Amino acid sequence: VLKGLDLGARDYIAKPIKAELLLEKVERMINKIPGYVLIVDDEALLRGLLEKIITRQGHKVLTASNGREALQVIEKEKVAMVISDIKMPEMDGLEMLVKIKEDRPDLPVLLMTGHTGEFTRTEAIAVGADGYIEKPFHNYEILSKVQSFVYPRGA
């Protein structure tokens, strides 16, 4: 048992296995799965690039092309974090951020922009963003943010 835990097992069940205990432990493990990373950007090329980068690291990804669509996804799916562009048609990232934080204040939202003259890190954090990144960015910048938000230390 200890060797299995040392090798990375999250839990164990001793034989003979009782069905109720097995179901309880499986349900507990399923509930620990953090959920999807939701990528929100009106540029299909960037959405696809981010999806590939994040999926390669073993995360489940959903995408949306604007804030309104993202809010619909969040209502229906188990989302662990949101990565969103700020400047988008229909509903921009800042308006979406405010609506997300009203309903789910603990849901991490990382805002990104290529319009650094219009939006600053300070403004993004002031309206509730959990992080801010400027385009163009390096893949490792996005991946490190995803890791820190989806799997926070001590979780």
Helices and strands as residue ranges (DSSP letters): H 2-6, H 19-32, E 36-40, H 44-56, E 61-64, H 67-76, E 79-85, H 93-103, E 109-113, H 121-126, E 131-134, H 139-150
